[in-house]
Amino acid sequence: MTFATITDINQWKYLLPNILVLEGFKRPYNYYIYGNNRYVSLQLINAIKGLNIVYGTVRVDTVPTFFNAFNIKPVTTNHVWITATTMDRFVLPLFTDLKKFLWLDCDTLITSEEIFNLENIETSDKGIAAVSTDTNLDDHIVYFSKADYLIDLAKENSSTFNAGVCLIDCEKLRSNNYVDFIDKVYERSQGAYVNDEVILNLYDQSYNLLPLQYNCMTHKTFEIKNPYIVHFSGKDYKPWVDYVYKKGAYLKHYKLWEYYYLLLDDYASRQV
């Protein structure tokens, strides 16, 4: 099973709990983590050296930013919990040899070995499998990117998926000229911000559907039993934020994340 993500200087450490979880399963895995600058990559390399990786392979590398790679003028995001790094996922099919991987945002926590079943799950013809949010694509476009000029690209009654956990087939993206699609979206945007989730949903409106357990967003923990991946989505739900809502059905997932996060300090102290 292959996992991949991209991180920045503020969030790289939040990726490490998932590596400890994967090690606990004692099954082979590959985890590719890309930094958007050399300093982030060096920080990751030093931290991972101290984790005593036994069962998997964790590789760290640097890739260019989305805006540099696509020759687009950098645009500031319009939601405080979304960083520009999320756009960098589009760089992976161009600058890496990845074939098929599970993208994980840094605000996720793997909670079940069931994730290894994703190795045998197919993506759509365009290369994506994900969990539906049951949100109308028109509404999603306007809320996340204020990009009503893209609504005509949305098929009628198309339901969006959350891109924080997303199975991606790089070879299918390349064969479908996804770069040309992104170029056209940003050409139409005329300098406005269009986030990665909106672009992915417009690009593949016939994505393959994954069960809800693979992306259990925090506000749905009351509904979904035995999640495979918990996703602390939204600015008020990050486990590293002090004022976050942490009680009831939420509590056990936050406690589990904190358990693994605190373990990182134990590993680091052993290296001193």
Summary of the structure (lengths in Angstrom):
residues: 272
radius of gyration: 18.0
end to end distance: 32.2
largest distance: 58.4
contacts: 878
relative contact order: 0.16
helix: 44%
strand: 20%
